[in-house]
Amino acid sequence: MYIDNNLSTLALADIALCSPRTIRSWMSKFGIQTRSVSDALKLFYKNHTSCKKHKPLSGSTKSKISASVIKYYKDNPDTLLRDPMSESTKRKLRRYPKLWNGEWLHEQYWGKHLSTIQIASDLGCNCKTVRNAMVARDIPRRRLSEAAKNSWKSTPLRNGGFPKGVPRSAETRVAISRSLKGRPSPMLGKKHSGNTREKISIAVRRFFDDNPSVRAKLSHKGSSNPAWRGGVSFLPYSPDFCNNLRSNIRSRDKERCHICGLTQLQSIKMFHRKLSVHHINHNKMDCDRLNLVSLCAPCHGKIGNKHRNVWEVILKNEVARDYRCN
């Protein structure tokens, strides 16, 4: 039955009113070898001619079909020209006559920079209907980046997000600064890849090419600066210049700037720092009490840059006059 009549195990199971697994188990007991999968498929398609369309095509058959299809479209090029507007789209456009006007649609999209969603909301239709009408009228659409920029300008983002490239207000920048204060840098312990470093280098070079004044300022750093004094600012302070000595000098000056009279509380409130204790002769190792004076941050910077010799004489005379008796 299995070999002579070319019946399958499924057909034998139908005749014997049992399962195909039972037929296969008895065949193995009697030493009857089952067919391979390819032989079983050939036998199946031979006995079931209606199922031949499901038979997988060979490579030669596929190439023949492909060649015939290409030849057909070469002989009949008009069949490639289809109507870009389907019947369903035409039915929808009849409900919205403005979409039939290509000039109006072009003006709304490109002239007024409206999105397809905004045009659809004004007409009361779906945005897909507007896009289908634009395809039918050969109206090009914006790129994704341009559409995103227009949406950022017109509508706020959800969940407190903020689009890239849009300037933030002063209040927003202050709020972001406060929220990030005390957090570690996201690049802590990490390194940029070679591609990222190359992009940063190109961006920095472009920035300096566009801003030559910034390059000129940076070129006056260090020994190239006319105010360079041999790097004395990097020299260490004397060990005697400690917190206790600085507190005594501020108390002696009644916690006021010797030049402008700004108090230490005002300095902390305005500049977030205490009054500075300045060396009058600019010698960090000379910690004589008559060589130290309390100054606020603006006055400390003012006397250290311009006319420092004049300020040195003025402060030395005033401190000697006021505190020599002490």
C-alpha positions in Angstrom: 0.0 0.0 0.0 2.7 2.5 0.9 5.2 1.6 -1.8 3.2 -0.2 -4.5 0.1 2.1 -4.4 2.1 5.3 -3.5 -0.1 6.1 -0.6 1.0 8.5 2.2 0.9 7.7 5.9 -2.0 10.1 6.2 -4.0 8.2 3.6 -3.2 4.9 5.3 -4.3 6.3 8.6 -7.6 7.3 7.1 -8.1 3.8 5.8 -7.1 2.1 9.1 -8.9 4.7 11.2 -5.9 5.5 13.3 -3.3 8.2 13.7 -0.4 8.7 11.1 2.0 8.3 14.0 0.7 4.8 14.6 1.3 3.9 10.9 4.9 5.3 11.0 5.6 3.3 14.2 4.4 0.0 12.7 6.4 0.8 9.5 9.6 1.2 11.6 8.9 -2.1 13.3 8.6 -4.0 10.0 11.6 -2.2 8.6 9.8 -0.2 6.0 11.7 3.0 5.2 9.6 6.2 4.9 10.0 8.6 2.0 12.1 11.8 2.1 10.4 15.2 2.4 11.2 16.0 -1.3 9.7 12.7 -2.5 6.7 13.2 -0.3 6.1 16.7 -1.7 6.4 15.4 -5.3 3.9 12.7 -4.6 1.6 15.2 -2.9 1.6 17.6 -5.9 1.2 14.7 -8.3 -2.0 13.5 -6.6 -3.3 17.0 -5.8 -3.1 19.0 -9.0 -5.2 21.9 -7.6 -2.4 22.6 -5.0 0.4 23.0 -7.5 0.1 26.8 -7.3 1.5 26.6 -3.8 4.5 24.7 -4.9 7.7 26.8 -4.5 9.1 28.1 -7.8 12.5 27.2 -8.9 15.2 29.8 -9.8 14.8 29.3 -13.5 11.1 29.7 -13.3 11.4 32.9 -11.4 13.9 34.3 -13.9 11.5 33.4 -16.8 8.6 35.1 -15.1 10.7 38.2 -14.4 11.9 38.4 -18.0 8.3 38.1 -19.3 7.1 40.9 -16.9 9.9 43.2 -18.0 9.2 42.5 -21.7 5.4 43.2 -21.1 6.0 46.6 -19.6 8.5 47.5 -22.3 6.0 46.6 -25.0 3.2 48.4 -23.1 4.7 51.5 -21.4 1.3 53.2 -21.0 0.3 50.6 -18.3 3.0 52.1 -16.0 1.2 55.5 -16.0 -1.4 55.2 -13.4 -3.8 57.7 -12.0 -2.0 59.2 -8.8 -5.4 59.8 -7.2 -7.4 56.7 -6.2 -11.2 56.6 -6.2 -11.4 56.8 -2.4 -9.2 59.9 -2.5 -11.4 61.5 -5.2 -14.5 60.8 -3.1 -12.9 62.5 -0.1 -11.8 65.5 -2.1 -15.3 66.1 -3.3 -16.2 66.7 0.3 -13.4 69.3 0.6 -13.4 71.4 -2.6 -10.5 73.6 -1.5 -8.2 70.6 -1.8 -8.9 70.5 -5.5 -7.3 73.9 -5.9 -3.6 73.3 -6.2 -2.6 76.9 -5.9 -4.5 77.4 -2.7 -3.0 74.3 -1.2 0.5 75.4 -2.3 0.0 78.8 -0.7 -1.2 77.3 2.6 1.6 74.9 2.8 4.6 76.8 1.5 3.4 80.4 1.6 1.9 80.5 5.1 4.1 77.6 6.3 1.2 75.6 7.7 1.5 71.9 8.4 -0.7 69.3 6.9 -2.2 68.8 10.4 -3.1 72.5 10.6 -4.6 72.5 7.1 -6.6 69.4 7.9 -7.9 70.9 11.2 -9.0 74.1 9.3 -10.9 72.0 6.8 -12.2 69.4 9.2 -10.6 66.4 7.5 -7.7 64.0 8.1 -4.1 65.0 7.5 -3.7 62.0 5.3 -6.3 63.4 3.0 -4.3 66.6 2.7 -1.1 64.6 2.0 -2.9 62.6 -0.7 -4.1 65.8 -2.3 -0.6 67.2 -2.3 0.7 64.1 -4.0 -2.0 64.3 -6.6 -1.1 68.0 -7.3 2.7 67.3 -7.3 3.2 69.6 -4.4 6.5 68.7 -2.6 6.6 68.3 1.1 9.1 69.6 3.6 11.9 67.5 5.0 11.4 66.2 8.5 13.9 68.7 10.0 12.1 71.6 8.5 8.7 70.4 9.6 10.1 69.9 13.2 11.4 73.5 13.3 8.0 74.9 12.2 6.2 72.8 14.8 8.7 74.0 17.5 7.9 77.6 16.6 4.2 77.2 16.6 3.4 74.6 19.3 5.1 74.0 22.7 6.4 70.5 23.4 4.9 68.2 26.0 6.5 66.9 29.3 8.6 70.1 29.7 10.7 69.3 26.6 12.5 72.0 24.7 13.5 71.9 21.0 17.1 72.1 19.9 18.1 75.5 18.4 15.4 77.6 20.0 16.7 80.2 22.4 15.6 79.8 26.1 14.4 82.7 28.2 16.5 84.0 31.1 14.1 82.5 33.7 14.4 79.1 32.0 18.2 79.2 31.9 18.3 80.1 35.7 15.9 77.3 36.5 18.0 74.8 34.5 21.2 76.0 36.2 19.6 75.5 39.7 18.4 72.0 38.8 21.8 70.9 37.5 23.8 72.5 40.4 25.6 69.8 42.4 25.1 67.1 39.8 28.2 65.3 38.4 29.1 66.0 34.8 27.6 63.4 32.4 31.0 63.0 30.8 32.7 62.2 34.1 35.1 59.3 33.6 34.3 59.1 29.9 36.1 60.0 26.7 34.9 61.3 23.4 35.3 59.1 20.4 37.7 60.0 17.6 34.8 61.0 15.4 33.4 63.3 18.1 36.7 64.9 18.7 37.2 65.6 15.0 33.7 67.2 14.9 34.5 69.4 18.0 37.8 70.4 16.4 36.1 71.5 13.1 33.4 73.4 15.0 36.0 75.3 17.1 38.1 76.2 14.0 34.9 77.4 12.3 34.0 79.5 15.4 37.4 81.2 15.5 37.3 81.9 11.7 34.0 83.6 12.1 35.1 85.5 15.2 38.6 86.8 14.7 38.3 89.2 17.7 38.0 86.2 20.1 41.1 84.7 18.6 42.9 88.0 19.1 41.9 88.1 22.7 43.1 84.5 23.3 46.4 85.3 21.5 47.2 87.8 24.3 47.3 85.1 27.0 50.4 84.4 29.1 53.8 86.0 28.1 52.3 87.5 25.0 50.1 89.8 27.1 51.5 93.3 27.7 50.5 93.1 31.4 52.6 90.0 31.9 54.7 90.2 35.1 56.6 86.9 34.9 53.8 84.7 36.3 53.8 86.1 39.8 50.1 85.3 40.1 51.0 81.5 40.1 53.5 81.9 43.1 52.3 80.4 46.4 51.2 82.5 49.4 53.1 82.7 52.6 52.2 80.0 55.3 51.4 82.9 57.6 48.6 84.1 55.3 46.0 81.9 57.0 42.2 82.2 57.7 42.9 83.5 61.2 45.1 86.4 59.8 42.5 87.2 57.1 39.7 87.3 59.7 41.7 89.6 61.9 42.3 92.0 59.0 38.6 92.1 58.1 37.7 92.8 61.7 40.3 95.5 61.9 38.8 97.2 58.8 35.3 96.8 60.4 34.4 94.3 57.6 34.2 97.1 55.0 36.0 97.6 51.7 38.7 100.2 52.3 37.9 101.9 49.0 34.2 101.9 48.4 32.9 101.0 51.9 31.0 97.9 50.8 30.2 95.7 53.8 31.0 92.0 54.0 27.3 91.0 54.1 26.7 93.1 51.0 29.7 91.4 49.3 28.3 88.0 50.1 24.9 88.9 48.9 26.1 90.5 45.6 29.2 88.5 44.7 28.7 85.3 46.8 32.1 85.8 48.5 33.7 87.5 51.5 35.9 90.6 51.3 39.3 89.8 49.9 42.5 90.6 51.8 44.9 92.3 49.5 48.7 92.6 49.6 49.4 96.3 49.0 52.9 95.8 47.6 51.7 92.7 45.6 54.3 90.5 47.4 52.5 87.3 48.6 55.3 86.6 51.2 54.9 89.9 52.9 52.2 89.4 55.5 52.8 92.5 57.6 49.5 93.9 59.0 50.3 97.3 57.4 50.7 95.6 54.1 47.2 94.0 54.2 43.9 95.6 53.5 40.2 94.5 53.0 38.8 95.0 49.5 35.6 93.9 47.7 35.9 91.9 44.4 35.4 94.9 42.0 37.9 97.1 43.8 40.4 94.2 44.1 40.3 93.7 40.4 40.5 97.4 39.7 43.7 98.2 41.6 45.4 95.0 40.3 45.3 96.0 36.6 45.6 99.6 35.9 47.7 102.2 37.9 48.7 99.6 40.4 51.8 101.7 41.5 49.5 104.7 42.2 47.1 102.6 44.2 50.0 101.0 46.1 51.2 104.4 47.3 47.6 105.6 48.2 46.7 102.4 50.2 50.1 102.2 52.0 49.7 105.8 53.2 46.1 105.4 54.3 46.7 102.1 56.1 49.8 103.5 57.8 47.9 106.6 58.9 44.8 104.7 60.2 46.4 101.7 61.9 50.1 102.5 62.8 49.0 103.4 66.3 47.5 99.9 66.6 
